[in-house]
Amino acid sequence: MQQAETENDEQLQQYKQSLQALIQAAKQNQAEQFGFQVIIAQGVMGAWLVELLAEDELEQPDGIVLISAYYPNQTLNKKLAEQTATLAIPVLDIYAEHYNHWQQQAREQRLIASNKNQKLNYRQTHLPATADTAPNSAKLNKTVYGWFNALGWY
């Protein structure tokens, strides 16, 4: 049993390292471009992104958009909430109402932690979707555009 957990932890570390390498390559590719750097991530990838940024394993972008970010673990979701609340960059936290119970719990914890830490550049908003349906791309685009506008980026 413990060997299976060790293998699982090693596999998760490999996924996180792959995500880190992918984001660093994208940042290098985009380095000569003009404009703001915003990373959009969904689900567990969003949680990993926050962890990498909070632990300074990635260069900070200008902002991040999380779509239904969560870990399938209550303790890790509490850590995710605290890490999200302490990021210096703006965060747009989009959630789907009926995505899964982990996401629902995680989004509530992120909102509470962000309010507690008085994170002024944090916005949480609802997007109609479920785990079985994709979010409405027009509404998603409008939500992100509105956030950019509120930040003065557009």
LINBEL-V872263 format. One record per residue. PHI is phi in radians with two decimals (NA if undefined). OMEGA is omega as a letter, one per 30 degrees, with the letter a starting at -180 (none if undefined). D_LAST is the distance of its C-alpha to the last C-alpha in Angstrom with 2 decimals. Layout:
# LINBEL-V872263
PHI&OMEGA&D_LAST, PHI&OMEGA&D_LAST
This chain:
# LINBEL-V872263
NA&a&52.23, -1.18&l&50.98, -1.14&l&50.83, -1.11&l&48.57, -1.14&l&46.19, -1.11&l&46.25, -1.12&l&45.50, -1.11&l&42.65, -1.08&l&41.18, -1.12&l&41.55, -1.14&l&39.83, -1.10&l&36.88, -1.08&l&36.66, -1.11&l&36.67, -1.08&l&33.78, -1.11&l&31.74, -1.15&l&32.69, -1.14&l&31.70, -1.08&l&28.25, -1.05&l&27.95, -1.11&l&29.12, -1.09&a&26.78, -1.18&l&23.66, -1.13&l&25.01, -1.14&l&25.69, -1.13&l&22.20, -1.14&l&20.79, -1.12&l&23.35, -1.13&a&22.49, -1.61&a&18.79, -0.99&a&19.65, -1.53&a&19.62, -1.47&l&16.25, -1.54&l&13.29, 2.18&a&10.21, -1.55&l&10.16, -1.80&l&13.15, -2.20&l&13.18, -1.86&l&16.57, -1.97&a&17.42, -2.48&a&21.08, -2.12&l&23.45, 1.12&a&26.82, -1.11&l&28.97, -1.06&l&26.70, -1.11&l&24.06, -1.13&l&26.86, -1.10&l&27.95, -1.04&l&24.50, -1.05&l&24.43, -1.07&l&28.00, -1.07&l&27.35, -1.21&a&24.50, -1.14&a&26.62, -1.63&l&29.59, 0.97&l&27.75, -1.58&l&28.77, -2.33&l&25.30, -1.18&a&22.97, -1.16&l&20.13, -1.37&l&16.76, -1.33&l&13.57, -3.05&l&13.77, -2.34&l&15.83, -2.05&l&16.01, -1.81&l&19.64, -2.03&l&21.15, 0.87&a&24.62, -1.30&l&25.39, -2.94&l&29.05, -1.98&l&32.28, -1.46&a&35.49, -2.78&a&37.07, -1.11&a&36.97, -1.10&l&37.42, -1.17&l&34.63, -1.17&l&32.28, -1.13&l&33.13, -1.11&l&32.35, -1.03&l&29.02, -1.08&l&28.15, -1.15&l&29.11, -1.12&l&27.30, -1.09&a&24.02, -1.18&a&24.50, -1.74&l&25.17, -1.13&a&22.28, -1.41&a&20.37, -1.60&l&17.04, -1.12&a&14.77, -2.26&l&16.29, -1.81&a&15.44, -1.92&a&19.00, -1.72&l&19.53, -2.31&l&23.20, -1.78&a&25.53, -1.01&a&28.36, -2.04&a&31.25, -1.26&l&30.20, -2.92&a&33.06, -1.20&l&34.69, -1.14&a&33.51, -1.12&a&29.83, -1.08&l&30.54, -1.13&a&32.37, -1.13&a&29.83, -1.17&l&26.87, -1.12&l&29.02, -1.14&l&29.94, -1.15&l&26.35, -1.11&l&25.45, -1.09&a&28.64, -1.13&l&28.20, -1.18&l&24.63, -1.16&a&25.88, -1.08&a&28.98, -1.55&l&27.15, 0.90&l&24.72, -1.34&a&21.69, -1.35&a&19.00, -1.76&l&16.05, -2.02&l&17.67, -2.33&l&16.97, -2.00&a&19.54, -2.53&a&19.43, -1.63&l&21.91, -2.27&a&21.59, -1.09&l&24.77, -2.99&l&26.47, -2.31&l&29.60, -1.14&a&30.95, -1.60&a&32.45, -2.15&l&29.48, -1.34&l&26.10, -1.14&l&23.07, -1.12&a&21.86, -1.13&l&19.18, -1.15&l&17.56, -1.19&l&17.43, -1.08&l&16.25, -1.03&a&13.30, -1.12&l&12.49, -1.13&a&13.04, -1.16&l&10.85, -1.04&l&7.86, -1.08&l&8.89, -1.16&l&9.27, -1.00&a&5.92, -1.08&l&4.96, -1.10&l&8.33, -1.40&a&7.97, 1.45&a&5.62, -1.59&a&3.80, -2.19&none&0.00
